[in-house]
Amino acid sequence: MRLNNTIQRRTILAELQKINCHPTAEELFQLVHLRLPRISLGAVYRNLAVLEKEGFNQTRAAKRLGISRSTLW
């Protein structure tokens, strides 16, 4: 399960880094879903919530998720 979560986080962040706008969670879900068909909208929301809570600070977000920064990014 932990590996699956890491893959989801990396994919979500990769998609966010590719676009030049501020997508809604639903728009981001549609992009991520193309690469990870089994991801849920809830998973996208949860990952965005962690990022937002930590001010999109990669180090703090990784710490809150209980993983290393290099694993997350």
C-alpha positions in Angstrom: 0.0 0.0 0.0 2.8 2.4 0.9 4.4 2.0 -2.6 1.1 2.6 -4.2 0.7 5.9 -2.2 4.2 7.0 -3.3 3.4 6.3 -6.9 0.2 8.3 -6.6 2.0 11.3 -4.9 4.8 11.3 -7.5 2.3 11.2 -10.4 0.1 13.9 -8.9 3.1 16.2 -8.4 4.5 15.4 -11.9 1.2 16.4 -13.4 1.1 19.6 -11.4 4.6 20.5 -12.5 3.7 20.0 -16.2 0.8 22.5 -16.3 0.9 26.3 -16.2 -2.4 26.9 -14.5 -4.1 26.2 -11.2 -6.3 23.2 -11.9 -9.2 22.1 -9.8 -8.9 18.8 -8.0 -11.3 17.3 -10.5 -9.1 18.6 -13.5 -6.0 17.2 -11.8 -7.8 13.9 -11.2 -8.6 13.6 -14.9 -4.9 14.1 -15.8 -3.6 11.7 -13.2 -6.3 9.2 -14.0 -4.9 8.8 -17.5 -1.7 7.5 -16.0 -3.1 5.8 -13.0 -6.6 4.4 -13.9 -7.2 3.0 -10.4 -6.6 6.3 -8.5 -9.6 7.8 -6.8 -10.6 11.4 -6.6 -10.3 11.1 -2.9 -6.6 10.3 -3.2 -6.0 13.4 -5.2 -7.9 15.5 -2.6 -5.9 14.0 0.3 -2.6 14.6 -1.4 -3.5 18.2 -2.3 -4.7 18.8 1.3 -1.3 17.7 2.7 0.5 19.9 0.2 -1.7 22.9 0.9 -1.5 22.5 4.7 2.3 22.5 4.4 2.3 25.6 2.1 3.5 23.4 -0.7 6.8 23.0 1.2 8.2 19.7 0.0 10.2 18.9 3.2 7.3 19.6 5.5 4.8 17.7 3.3 7.0 14.7 3.3 7.4 14.8 7.0 3.7 15.0 7.6 3.2 12.0 5.2 5.8 10.1 7.2 8.2 9.6 4.3 11.5 11.0 3.2 11.6 14.1 1.0 13.4 12.1 -1.7 10.7 9.5 -1.7 8.0 12.1 -2.2 9.7 14.1 -4.9 
